[in-house]
Amino acid sequence: MNIFLNPHIFSNLVLAITSLFVFFRYFRQQQVLVRWLWGIFFGSISLVAFTDLLFYAGVEGLGMAHEIFEAGEMTLGALCLVTASWCLIMRYESGSFLFYSTVGLGALLFYCITWYRVEYVGLIIKAFCILVTLLISCVGLANRQKSALWTLFSMMLLALSTKSGKLPLPMDPVDINHYMMVLSVICVGRAVRDQYKILF
């Protein structure tokens, strides 16, 4: 069987490429430290998708690497998303303290999850970070910011992607998860594009 006909491989490939494309397309004009925060978020998504792609392609010995990258996405990547979204919607210029404290806390949580092998805690952290980002988006909507609306859409799609197995769609839950994350990533890119635009 042609491995490129496997829907899981294709959806992972789409997610990895879209994440990198959106980052390099929309985030070049962001402040350096904020761009690094977004880069960690998008990079963690791409790494998980790429290792998943290799796993479905039949490459062996990637189980541990996949667990590590997935833990990084749920902890460090999720925390970077919260801080970067705050800087985006509140138009706040990240200082070195905010950047290093975010990365430091994310790295600490990542270390604890991988060291004690409690991956389910990562799901709780990711859900909490999505909720906090949604609240930040609501504050931005109160200030009529268009970027906040796109961020709200993005977090809703990201939250739905975690419940892909319960969605009544004629597709494998794994692929539903990947395509919803693709839409979420695109919405984040649109949020950055419309950073200084007013809703009405």
Disulfide bonds with the S-S distance in Angstrom:
none
